[in-house]
Amino acid sequence: MQSFDVVIVGAGAAGLFCAGLAGQRGLKVLLLDHSEKVAEKVRISGGGRANFTNRDIDVRQPHKHFVGENPNFCRSALSRYTPTDFIALVQKHGIAFHEKHKGQLFCDRSAGDLIDMLLAECATGGVARWQPCGVKDLRTTAGGGYELDTDRGPVQARKVVIATGGLSIPAIGATDFGFRVAQQFGLRTVEPRPGLVPLTFDGAGWAPYAGLAGLALPVLIETGDKKHRTVFAEDLLFTHRGLSGPAVLQISSYWRPGTPIRINLAPEVDLPAALAEAKQRSRKLLVNELAQWVPSRLAEAWVAQDADWQRPVAECSDKALARLAERLARWELVPTGTEGYKKAEVTLGGVDTRDLSQQTMESKQPGLYFIGEVVDVTGWLGGYNFQWAWASAHACASSL
């Protein structure tokens, strides 16, 4: 039986990074993944350019950018391995990158450069990588270590790191392996659900907007009650089945089934004042005036819903204009669901942070560690999840 200091299951962002760091610290490391392709989720991320971190992370207040039962759990790891640390590594490997907006950093060329860098770090650490190679069974040994039955035979190790990610995008190999291992060893898990995911709508209420697929515009979007309100200023995209775009992906991590979302479709404009002013000076149809402030297709879909709006703006009653302004600034609708894991960028929930050490990522089961997306820590869109992968991997590797 082959023997290693540590076996890492999952060759995604967190697993690759942890393996390289652990190997460079002199440990004998085996990295396994059941998928043929290495880090496929990294490869398709950020439109193929990998939004690999975010400069704006506030490590002192992780609850601003991370979701989970205890967002502050990630403070220790994030403060010990920061975006600046990862940027230095990217620069050391000569990878060109740029900032898009809101602190988001992307590779200039392709996400493949990032994967090559992670593989090079593994090579420097002498990491053995078996791919494709699944794990059929994992159990403790009498000596306090672990035995794994893999597709390439049995192996043993003093420590095991689970970096298998969540349930998102099953088409590229996502499984519930990490959650099953946690449950096998009596660790608690937080019910997983799709995160950073498009929202769906159906029925008569959605009919007026069904033809707007492909239309994008900047909005303010919010969900929650007065006490727990979450708001994002981002772009909204109409799809064939509902709404997507950064605004909706962000709010989806906070939205709860059965509750409404509220959207301001013209956040840059004081609509009541603008429409009142238009009434005084314009002979145009209301729909044509409205098209100054929202896309014309949206304006048409909107005024078609009320006969009082289908006339010249000068002939509209003050009441009708006020009603239109109010509805556009506070469009309230209840999603029927989400596009599910097949379209979700991340998985909310996962291994309960109460059963993990925030310093080392070791679980209450000695010698068993969990890092990255399999843990109940989910970042915003915009490089936050990658930074959690790097930081949790670093915290784990430093303690192995």
C-alpha positions as CSV (number, residue, x, y, z in Angstrom):
1,M,0.0,0.0,0.0
2,Q,1.3,3.4,-0.9
3,S,1.8,5.9,1.9
4,F,1.6,9.7,2.0
5,D,1.7,12.4,4.6
6,V,-1.5,13.9,3.2
7,V,-4.1,13.0,0.6
8,I,-6.1,15.9,-0.9
9,V,-9.3,14.9,-2.6
10,G,-10.4,17.5,-5.3
11,A,-8.1,19.2,-7.8
12,G,-10.0,22.5,-8.1
13,A,-8.7,25.9,-7.0
14,A,-8.5,25.1,-3.3
15,G,-7.1,21.5,-3.7
16,L,-4.4,22.5,-6.2
17,F,-3.3,25.4,-4.1
18,C,-3.2,23.5,-0.9
19,A,-1.3,20.6,-2.5
20,G,1.4,22.9,-3.9
21,L,1.9,24.7,-0.6
22,A,1.9,21.5,1.5
23,G,4.4,19.9,-0.9
24,Q,6.7,22.9,-0.8
25,R,6.7,22.5,3.0
26,G,8.3,19.1,2.6
27,L,5.2,16.9,2.9
28,K,4.6,13.9,0.7
29,V,1.3,14.8,-1.0
30,L,-1.1,12.9,-3.1
31,L,-3.8,14.9,-5.0
32,L,-6.8,13.0,-6.4
33,D,-9.7,13.9,-8.6
34,H,-12.4,11.7,-10.2
35,S,-12.5,14.1,-13.2
36,E,-10.3,13.7,-16.2
37,K,-9.8,17.4,-16.6
38,V,-7.9,19.4,-14.0
39,A,-9.7,22.5,-12.5
40,E,-12.4,22.7,-15.1
41,K,-14.4,25.1,-13.0
42,V,-11.4,27.5,-12.9
43,R,-11.1,27.2,-16.6
44,I,-14.7,28.3,-17.4
45,S,-14.9,30.9,-14.6
46,G,-15.0,34.6,-15.4
47,G,-15.9,34.0,-19.0
48,G,-12.8,31.9,-19.4
49,R,-10.5,34.6,-17.8
50,A,-10.9,33.6,-14.1
51,N,-11.8,36.5,-11.8
52,F,-9.2,35.2,-9.4
53,T,-9.5,37.6,-6.5
54,N,-10.9,41.0,-5.4
55,R,-8.9,43.9,-4.1
56,D,-11.8,45.2,-2.1
57,I,-12.2,42.4,0.4
58,D,-12.5,43.8,3.9
59,V,-10.9,41.1,6.0
60,R,-11.9,42.7,9.2
61,Q,-15.6,42.6,8.2
62,P,-16.1,39.4,6.1
63,H,-19.9,39.5,6.6
64,K,-19.9,42.3,4.1
65,H,-18.9,40.0,1.2
66,F,-19.5,36.5,2.5
67,V,-22.7,34.5,3.2
68,G,-23.1,31.6,5.6
69,E,-24.4,30.7,9.1
70,N,-21.3,32.4,10.5
71,P,-19.6,34.6,7.8
72,N,-17.0,35.8,10.4
73,F,-15.6,32.3,10.4
74,C,-13.5,33.2,7.4
75,R,-11.8,36.2,9.0
76,S,-8.8,34.4,10.3
77,A,-7.9,32.7,7.0
78,L,-8.6,35.8,4.9
79,S,-6.5,38.0,7.1
80,R,-3.5,35.6,7.0
81,Y,-3.6,35.2,3.2
82,T,-4.8,38.3,1.5
83,P,-5.5,39.3,-2.2
84,T,-2.1,41.1,-2.1
85,D,-0.4,37.8,-1.3
86,F,-2.1,36.0,-4.2
87,I,-1.4,38.9,-6.6
88,A,2.3,38.6,-5.7
89,L,2.2,34.9,-6.7
90,V,0.4,35.7,-10.0
91,Q,3.1,38.3,-10.7
92,K,5.9,36.0,-9.8
93,H,4.6,33.6,-12.5
94,G,4.5,36.5,-15.1
95,I,0.7,36.3,-15.6
96,A,-0.7,39.5,-17.0
97,F,-4.0,40.6,-15.4
98,H,-6.4,43.6,-15.3
99,E,-9.0,45.1,-13.0
100,K,-12.5,45.2,-14.5
101,H,-14.5,47.1,-11.9
102,K,-15.3,47.0,-8.2
103,G,-11.8,45.4,-7.4
104,Q,-12.3,42.4,-9.7
105,L,-9.1,41.0,-11.1
106,F,-9.0,38.9,-14.3
107,C,-6.3,37.2,-16.3
108,D,-5.5,39.1,-19.5
109,R,-5.2,36.0,-21.6
110,S,-7.1,33.0,-20.2
111,A,-7.9,31.1,-17.0
112,G,-5.5,28.5,-18.4
113,D,-2.6,30.6,-17.2
114,L,-3.9,30.4,-13.6
115,I,-4.2,26.6,-13.9
116,D,-0.7,26.3,-15.3
117,M,0.5,28.4,-12.3
118,L,-1.2,26.1,-9.8
119,L,0.2,23.0,-11.6
120,A,3.7,24.5,-11.6
121,E,3.4,25.2,-7.8
122,C,2.4,21.5,-7.4
123,A,5.4,20.4,-9.5
124,T,7.7,22.5,-7.3
125,G,6.3,20.7,-4.3
126,G,6.7,17.3,-5.8
127,V,3.0,16.5,-5.6
128,A,1.8,13.2,-7.0
129,R,-1.5,13.8,-8.9
130,W,-3.8,11.0,-9.9
131,Q,-6.5,11.9,-12.4
132,P,-9.0,10.5,-13.1
133,C,-9.1,8.6,-9.9
134,G,-12.1,8.3,-7.6
135,V,-12.3,7.5,-3.9
136,K,-14.6,4.5,-3.1
137,D,-14.1,4.5,0.7
138,L,-12.4,6.5,3.4
139,R,-11.8,5.1,6.9
140,T,-9.6,5.6,10.0
141,T,-6.8,3.3,10.9
142,A,-5.9,1.9,14.3
143,G,-2.8,4.2,14.3
144,G,-4.9,7.4,14.0
145,G,-4.4,7.9,10.2
146,Y,-6.6,7.2,7.2
147,E,-7.0,4.5,4.5
148,L,-8.5,5.3,1.2
149,D,-9.8,2.8,-1.4
150,T,-9.1,4.6,-4.7
151,D,-9.6,3.6,-8.4
152,R,-5.8,3.1,-8.5
153,G,-5.6,1.0,-5.4
154,P,-5.5,1.6,-1.6
155,V,-3.4,4.4,-0.1
156,Q,-2.8,5.5,3.5
157,A,-2.1,8.9,5.0
158,R,-1.8,10.7,8.3
159,K,-4.1,13.4,7.1
160,V,-6.9,13.9,4.6
161,V,-8.1,17.2,3.1
162,I,-11.5,17.4,1.4
163,A,-11.5,20.0,-1.4
164,T,-14.3,18.6,-3.5
165,G,-16.4,21.8,-3.9
166,G,-20.2,22.0,-4.0
167,L,-23.0,20.8,-6.2
168,S,-22.8,23.5,-8.8
169,I,-22.4,22.7,-12.5
170,P,-22.8,18.9,-12.4
171,A,-22.0,18.7,-16.1
172,I,-18.3,19.2,-15.2
173,G,-18.2,16.7,-12.4
174,A,-19.7,18.3,-9.2
175,T,-20.7,15.7,-6.6
176,D,-21.9,15.6,-3.0
177,F,-18.8,13.6,-2.0
178,G,-17.6,16.2,0.5
179,F,-20.9,16.4,2.3
180,R,-21.1,12.6,2.5
181,V,-17.6,12.4,4.1
182,A,-18.6,15.0,6.6
183,Q,-21.8,13.1,7.6
184,Q,-19.8,9.8,7.7
185,F,-17.7,11.3,10.5
186,G,-20.6,12.8,12.4
187,L,-19.9,16.4,11.3
188,R,-22.9,18.8,10.9
189,T,-23.8,20.2,7.5
190,V,-25.8,23.2,6.5
191,E,-28.5,22.3,3.8
192,P,-26.9,23.1,0.4
193,R,-28.7,25.2,-2.2
194,P,-27.8,26.9,-5.4
195,G,-26.0,30.3,-5.1
196,L,-25.1,33.1,-7.6
197,V,-27.9,31.7,-9.8
198,P,-30.5,33.1,-12.2
199,L,-34.1,33.4,-10.9
200,T,-37.1,32.1,-12.7
201,F,-40.7,33.3,-13.1
202,D,-43.7,31.9,-14.8
203,G,-47.5,32.3,-15.2
204,A,-49.6,35.3,-16.1
205,G,-47.5,37.7,-13.9
206,W,-44.4,37.1,-16.1
207,A,-46.2,37.2,-19.5
208,P,-45.6,40.9,-20.2
209,Y,-41.8,40.5,-19.8
210,A,-41.3,37.1,-21.5
211,G,-40.4,38.8,-24.8
212,L,-37.6,40.9,-23.3
213,A,-34.9,38.2,-23.3
214,G,-31.5,39.6,-24.0
215,L,-32.2,43.1,-22.6
216,A,-29.8,44.4,-20.0
217,L,-29.8,47.6,-17.8
218,P,-28.4,48.9,-14.6
219,V,-30.7,48.6,-11.6
220,L,-30.9,48.6,-7.8
221,I,-32.1,45.3,-6.5
222,E,-33.0,44.3,-3.0
223,T,-34.5,41.5,-0.9
224,G,-35.3,40.9,2.8
225,D,-37.3,42.9,5.3
226,K,-36.4,46.3,6.9
227,K,-34.2,44.7,9.5
228,H,-32.3,42.4,7.2
229,R,-32.3,44.2,3.8
230,T,-29.7,43.4,1.2
231,V,-29.2,45.8,-1.8
232,F,-27.0,45.6,-4.9
233,A,-26.4,48.2,-7.7
234,E,-25.5,46.0,-10.7
235,D,-26.7,45.1,-14.2
236,L,-29.9,43.1,-14.7
237,L,-30.4,40.8,-17.7
238,F,-33.8,39.5,-18.9
239,T,-33.7,35.8,-20.0
240,H,-36.2,33.4,-21.6
241,R,-37.1,32.0,-18.2
242,G,-36.7,35.0,-15.9
243,L,-33.9,37.3,-14.7
244,S,-30.1,37.0,-14.6
245,G,-27.1,39.3,-14.8
246,P,-24.8,40.3,-11.9
247,A,-27.6,42.0,-10.0
248,V,-29.7,38.8,-9.8
249,L,-26.8,36.4,-9.3
250,Q,-25.8,38.6,-6.2
251,I,-29.3,38.8,-4.7
252,S,-30.0,35.1,-5.3
253,S,-27.6,34.2,-2.5
254,Y,-29.8,36.2,-0.1
255,W,-33.2,35.5,-1.5
256,R,-35.4,32.9,0.2
257,P,-38.1,31.0,-1.7
258,G,-41.6,32.5,-1.4
259,T,-40.3,36.0,-0.6
260,P,-40.2,39.0,-3.1
261,I,-37.4,40.8,-4.7
262,R,-37.7,44.6,-5.4
263,I,-36.1,46.3,-8.4
264,N,-35.6,50.0,-9.2
265,L,-35.4,50.0,-13.0
266,A,-34.3,53.6,-13.3
267,P,-32.0,54.2,-10.3
268,E,-30.2,57.2,-11.8
269,V,-33.4,59.2,-12.3
270,D,-36.0,60.9,-10.1
271,L,-38.9,59.5,-12.1
272,P,-41.8,61.4,-10.5
273,A,-40.0,64.7,-11.1
274,A,-38.9,63.7,-14.7
275,L,-42.4,62.6,-15.7
276,A,-44.1,65.7,-14.2
277,E,-41.6,67.9,-16.1
278,A,-42.3,65.9,-19.3
279,K,-46.0,66.5,-18.9
280,Q,-45.5,70.2,-18.9
281,R,-43.3,70.4,-22.1
282,S,-43.8,67.4,-24.3
283,R,-46.4,66.3,-26.9
284,K,-44.8,62.8,-27.3
285,L,-46.4,59.6,-26.3
286,L,-45.6,58.6,-22.7
287,V,-43.8,55.5,-24.0
288,N,-41.4,57.7,-26.0
289,E,-40.6,59.9,-23.0
290,L,-40.1,56.9,-20.8
291,A,-37.6,55.5,-23.4
292,Q,-35.1,58.2,-22.3
293,W,-34.6,56.6,-19.0
294,V,-35.2,52.8,-19.6
295,P,-34.6,50.7,-22.7
296,S,-37.4,51.3,-25.2
297,R,-38.4,47.6,-25.3
298,L,-38.9,47.7,-21.5
299,A,-40.8,51.0,-21.8
300,E,-43.2,49.4,-24.4
301,A,-43.7,46.2,-22.2
302,W,-44.5,48.4,-19.2
303,V,-47.0,50.9,-20.7
304,A,-48.8,48.1,-22.5
305,Q,-50.1,47.0,-19.0
306,D,-52.3,50.0,-18.4
307,A,-54.6,51.9,-20.7
308,D,-53.9,55.1,-18.7
309,W,-50.3,55.0,-19.9
310,Q,-51.0,54.5,-23.6
311,R,-51.4,58.1,-24.6
312,P,-49.4,61.4,-24.9
313,V,-47.7,62.3,-21.7
314,A,-49.5,65.6,-21.6
315,E,-52.8,63.8,-21.5
316,C,-51.9,61.4,-18.7
317,S,-53.3,62.2,-15.3
318,D,-50.9,63.0,-12.5
319,K,-52.1,59.9,-10.7
320,A,-51.3,57.7,-13.6
321,L,-47.8,59.1,-13.9
322,A,-47.2,58.8,-10.2
323,R,-48.3,55.2,-10.3
324,L,-46.0,54.4,-13.2
325,A,-43.0,56.1,-11.5
326,E,-43.7,54.2,-8.2
327,R,-43.9,50.9,-10.0
328,L,-40.8,51.3,-12.0
329,A,-38.8,52.4,-9.0
330,R,-40.2,49.6,-6.9
331,W,-41.0,46.7,-9.1
332,E,-41.9,43.9,-6.6
333,L,-42.0,40.3,-7.8
334,V,-41.8,36.8,-6.3
335,P,-39.5,34.4,-8.2
336,T,-41.0,30.9,-8.6
337,G,-37.5,29.4,-8.2
338,T,-33.9,29.4,-9.6
339,E,-32.2,27.8,-12.6
340,G,-30.8,25.3,-10.1
341,Y,-27.3,23.8,-9.8
342,K,-26.8,23.4,-13.5
343,K,-26.6,27.2,-13.8
344,A,-25.4,28.1,-10.3
345,E,-21.9,29.4,-10.0
346,V,-21.5,28.3,-6.4
347,T,-23.2,26.2,-3.7
348,L,-24.5,27.9,-0.5
349,G,-24.3,25.8,2.7
350,G,-21.9,22.9,3.2
351,V,-19.8,21.7,6.1
352,D,-20.9,23.5,9.2
353,T,-18.2,25.9,10.4
354,R,-19.0,25.1,14.0
355,D,-17.3,21.8,13.4
356,L,-14.1,23.3,11.9
357,S,-11.2,25.3,13.2
358,Q,-11.0,28.7,11.7
359,Q,-7.2,28.7,12.1
360,T,-6.4,25.4,10.5
361,M,-9.6,24.2,8.7
362,E,-9.3,20.9,10.7
363,S,-12.6,19.3,11.6
364,K,-13.6,17.8,15.0
365,Q,-12.6,14.5,13.4
366,P,-8.7,14.7,14.0
367,G,-6.7,14.8,10.8
368,L,-9.6,15.5,8.5
369,Y,-9.7,19.0,6.9
370,F,-12.3,20.8,4.7
371,I,-11.4,23.8,2.5
372,G,-13.0,25.9,-0.3
373,E,-16.5,25.7,-1.5
374,V,-17.4,22.5,0.4
375,V,-17.4,24.6,3.6
376,D,-20.5,26.8,4.5
377,V,-18.7,30.0,3.3
378,T,-20.0,31.6,0.1
379,G,-18.6,34.8,-1.4
380,W,-20.2,37.5,-3.6
381,L,-19.7,37.4,-7.3
382,G,-16.5,39.1,-8.3
383,G,-13.5,37.0,-7.1
384,Y,-14.5,36.6,-3.5
385,N,-15.0,32.8,-3.8
386,F,-11.6,32.3,-5.4
387,Q,-10.0,34.3,-2.5
388,W,-11.7,32.1,0.0
389,A,-10.3,29.0,-1.9
390,W,-6.7,30.4,-1.7
391,A,-7.1,31.6,1.9
392,S,-8.7,28.4,3.3
393,A,-6.1,26.3,1.4
394,H,-3.3,28.4,2.8
395,A,-4.6,28.1,6.4
396,C,-4.9,24.3,6.0
397,A,-1.5,23.8,4.3
398,S,0.2,25.9,7.0
399,S,-1.0,23.6,9.7
400,L,-0.5,20.2,8.0
